[in-house]
């Protein structure tokens, strides 16, 4: 079973407006509320592609209850750890020319609740895969990642990391099964700027030597790379008109996993589905209906680099 851990979930409110002006009433339209959090998005998209998973996370207040109910409505399993604070609400506004992002820090999670989550991980019998996604909320130190990964190592759980924390560099010593950094995270965490494909190749091999078994490197509209320790692959993208970048990266990861975990040799389809899904989500509010994925797959090319 695949479990997805979101330590800092949210309700995302996506809305559009025809420009933003100070001291005036700015009317909005096409408002979409969605149960969110990076690991939740992974579970939702896995479900779309017919793969079951179970959501883990910290939830509190009316907003936490909403996310739990919406997750169950989608037919996705969830084991919530309830906290006293209120789960955050994030706002994404498209003014017709670009996107504004208003992201809150999240609800406070005390040590008792952290221990409760660790106990859940320890006592779960079918923890074959665990994706760890997104940021840490107030109250949780980055050393919590070590606690989680030590449990996974003992249970021989394959860990997939999609976090933007500087802690990622240190966590490579646990030999995560897959990491999914983007170019900004590579610059911020590792201090590496990629100027051309030779730099990308050197980076991927460096990350593998540091401990990552597999790397899915995303470069936004410039495509993505995948390295499994043997071969490097490059994937083109589908050009779309950006509506909201929220959920796109998580959805792309889930789409990749939906093929690759069961058919690791079918890397080309995994990468095409990943790129197509990320593009379709980027032109939607929230995850959207994913109805253009199969169409976009036909336009995406995969090239074996090395």
C-alpha positions in Angstrom: 0.0 0.0 0.0 1.1 3.6 -0.7 0.7 6.0 2.2 1.1 9.8 1.6 2.1 12.0 4.6 1.1 15.7 4.6 2.2 17.3 7.8 0.8 20.7 6.8 -2.5 20.3 4.8 -4.7 23.1 3.7 -7.9 24.2 2.0 -6.9 26.0 -1.2 -9.2 28.7 -2.4 -8.5 29.4 -6.1 -10.3 32.4 -7.6 -10.0 34.8 -10.6 -10.6 38.6 -10.9 -10.2 41.2 -13.6 -7.4 43.1 -12.0 -6.7 44.0 -8.4 -7.1 47.6 -7.1 -6.4 49.0 -3.7 -9.3 50.6 -1.7 -11.9 49.2 -4.1 -14.2 46.2 -4.0 -12.5 43.6 -6.3 -15.1 41.3 -7.6 -14.1 37.7 -8.1 -15.4 34.7 -10.1 -14.7 31.0 -10.8 -13.9 30.4 -7.1 -12.9 26.8 -6.3 -12.4 25.4 -2.8 -10.3 22.2 -2.6 -9.1 19.9 0.1 -5.4 20.2 -0.4 -1.9 19.5 0.8 0.8 18.0 -1.3 0.4 14.4 -0.2 -3.3 14.6 -0.4 -3.0 15.8 -4.0 -0.7 12.7 -4.7 -3.4 10.4 -3.3 -6.2 12.1 -5.3 -4.4 11.8 -8.6 -3.3 8.2 -7.8 -7.0 7.5 -7.3 -7.8 9.0 -10.7 -5.4 6.6 -12.3 -6.8 3.6 -10.4 -4.2 3.3 -7.7 -5.3 3.1 -4.0 -3.4 4.9 -1.3 -4.0 6.1 2.3 -3.6 9.7 3.5 -1.8 10.5 6.7 -1.6 14.0 8.2 -2.4 16.5 10.9 -5.9 18.1 10.8 -7.8 20.5 13.0 -10.9 22.6 13.3 -13.7 23.1 10.7 -11.1 23.2 7.9 -9.5 20.0 8.9 -12.9 18.3 9.1 -13.7 19.6 5.6 -10.5 18.0 4.2 -11.2 14.7 5.9 -14.8 14.6 4.5 -13.7 15.6 1.0 -11.0 12.9 1.0 -13.5 10.2 2.0 -15.9 11.4 -0.7 -13.2 10.8 -3.3 -12.9 7.2 -2.1 -9.5 7.7 -0.6 -8.5 6.2 2.7 -7.4 8.5 5.5 -6.0 8.1 9.0 -6.1 11.6 10.5 -4.1 12.8 13.5 -6.3 15.5 15.0 -4.8 18.7 16.5 -6.3 21.5 18.5 -5.4 24.3 16.1 -7.3 25.1 12.8 -5.9 23.7 9.5 -4.8 26.5 7.3 -6.5 28.1 4.3 -4.4 29.3 1.3 -5.6 31.7 -1.4 -4.5 31.8 -5.0 -5.7 34.7 -7.1 -5.4 35.0 -10.9 -5.9 38.6 -12.0 -5.9 37.8 -15.7 -2.2 38.5 -16.1 -0.6 36.3 -13.5 -1.0 34.6 -10.2 -0.8 35.8 -6.6 -0.2 33.3 -3.9 -1.1 33.8 -0.2 0.1 30.8 1.8 -0.3 30.5 5.6 2.2 28.9 7.9 -0.3 26.2 9.2 -1.6 24.8 12.5 0.5 24.2 15.5 1.4 20.5 16.1 2.6 19.7 19.7 4.9 16.8 20.6 2.1 14.5 21.8 0.5 14.6 18.3 3.8 14.1 16.6 4.3 11.0 18.7 0.8 9.8 17.7 1.8 10.0 14.1 5.0 8.1 14.7 3.0 5.4 16.5 0.7 5.2 13.4 3.7 4.6 11.2 5.2 2.0 13.5 2.0 0.0 13.8 1.0 0.1 10.1 1.5 -3.4 8.7 1.3 -2.6 4.9 3.6 0.5 4.8 5.2 -0.5 1.5 5.7 3.1 0.2 5.5 6.4 2.0 5.5 9.7 0.2 6.5 12.7 2.4 5.3 15.9 0.8 5.3 19.6 1.5 6.3 21.8 4.4 6.4 21.3 8.2 3.9 23.2 10.3 4.7 25.2 13.4 5.8 23.0 16.3 7.6 20.4 14.2 11.4 20.6 13.9 13.2 19.2 10.8 14.6 16.4 13.0 11.2 14.9 12.7 12.1 13.8 9.2 14.9 11.7 10.8 12.4 10.1 13.2 10.1 9.2 10.3 12.8 7.9 8.0 14.4 5.7 10.8 11.0 4.0 11.2 10.8 3.5 7.5 14.3 2.0 7.4 13.4 -0.5 10.1 10.2 -1.5 8.2 12.0 -1.5 4.8 9.5 1.1 3.6 10.4 2.7 0.3 10.4 6.5 0.9 9.5 9.1 -1.7 10.6 12.7 -0.8 9.0 15.8 -2.2 10.1 18.5 0.2 11.6 21.9 -0.2 13.4 21.9 3.2 17.2 22.4 3.3 17.0 19.1 5.4 16.6 17.2 2.1 20.4 17.2 1.6 20.9 15.5 5.0 18.1 13.0 4.4 19.9 11.5 1.4 21.9 9.4 3.8 18.7 7.3 4.3 18.8 6.3 0.6 15.3 7.5 -0.3 13.7 5.5 -3.1 12.8 8.6 -5.1 13.3 12.4 -4.7 11.5 15.0 -6.7 13.3 18.4 -6.5 12.9 21.3 -8.9 15.5 23.7 -10.2 14.8 26.3 -7.5 15.1 23.8 -4.7 18.4 22.5 -6.2 19.7 26.1 -6.1 18.4 26.9 -2.6 19.3 23.5 -1.0 22.5 22.4 -2.8 23.7 25.8 -4.1 23.9 24.4 -7.6 22.9 26.4 -10.7 22.2 24.3 -13.9 23.2 26.1 -17.0 22.9 23.3 -19.6 22.3 19.6 -19.9 25.9 18.7 -18.9 25.2 20.4 -15.6 22.0 18.5 -15.2 23.8 15.2 -15.8 26.5 16.0 -13.3 23.8 17.0 -10.8 21.7 13.8 -11.2 24.8 11.7 -10.7 25.9 13.7 -7.7 22.4 13.2 -6.0 22.6 9.5 -6.8 26.1 9.3 -5.2 24.7 11.2 -2.2 22.1 8.4 -1.6 19.0 9.1 -3.7 18.2 5.8 -5.6 16.1 7.6 -8.2 15.6 11.3 -9.1 12.8 13.0 -10.9 14.0 16.6 -11.6 11.4 19.0 -12.7 12.2 22.3 -14.5 8.8 23.8 -15.1 8.1 24.7 -18.7 11.7 23.5 -19.6 10.8 19.9 -19.0 12.0 17.3 -16.6 14.7 14.7 -16.2 14.7 11.2 -14.6 17.7 9.2 -13.4 17.6 5.7 -12.0 21.3 5.2 -11.5 21.7 3.7 -15.0 20.1 5.9 -17.5 19.0 9.6 -17.8 15.9 10.6 -19.6 14.5 14.0 -20.6 10.9 14.8 -21.1 9.4 17.8 -23.0 6.3 19.7 -21.8 2.9 20.6 -23.1 2.5 24.4 -23.4 -0.7 25.7 -21.7 -2.0 29.0 -20.4 -1.3 29.0 -16.7 -4.3 29.5 -14.4 -2.8 28.2 -11.1 0.4 26.4 -10.3 -1.1 25.0 -7.1 -1.2 21.1 -7.2 0.7 20.8 -10.5 3.9 19.4 -9.1 2.2 17.0 -6.8 -0.1 15.8 -9.6 2.9 15.3 -11.9 4.6 13.1 -9.2 1.4 11.1 -8.6 1.0 10.5 -12.4 4.6 9.3 -12.6 4.2 6.9 -9.7 0.9 5.5 -11.1 3.0 3.9 -13.9 6.5 3.6 -12.5 5.8 1.8 -9.2 4.1 -1.1 -10.9 6.1 -1.0 -14.2 9.5 0.4 -13.5 10.7 -0.5 -17.0 8.0 1.6 -18.6 9.8 4.9 -17.9 8.7 6.6 -21.1 5.0 6.3 -20.3 5.5 7.3 -16.7 7.3 10.5 -17.8 4.8 11.3 -20.5 1.9 10.9 -18.1 3.7 13.0 -15.5 4.3 15.9 -17.9 0.8 15.8 -19.4 -0.8 15.7 -15.9 1.2 18.6 -14.6 0.3 20.7 -17.6 -3.4 19.9 -17.4 -3.5 20.8 -13.7 -1.6 24.0 -14.3 -4.4 25.3 -16.6 -7.0 24.4 -14.0 -8.2 25.6 -10.6 -7.0 23.0 -8.1 -6.4 19.6 -9.7 -9.2 20.0 -12.2 -10.9 17.1 -14.1 -7.7 15.8 -15.8 -9.6 15.3 -19.0 -6.8 16.4 -21.3 -4.1 14.2 -20.0 -4.4 11.5 -22.7 -4.5 14.2 -25.4 -1.4 15.9 -24.1 0.5 12.6 -23.8 0.5 12.4 -27.6 2.4 15.7 -27.8 5.1 14.9 -25.3 8.5 13.4 -26.3 10.9 11.4 -24.1 14.6 11.3 -25.0 17.3 9.0 -23.6 20.1 11.3 -22.6 22.8 9.0 -21.2 
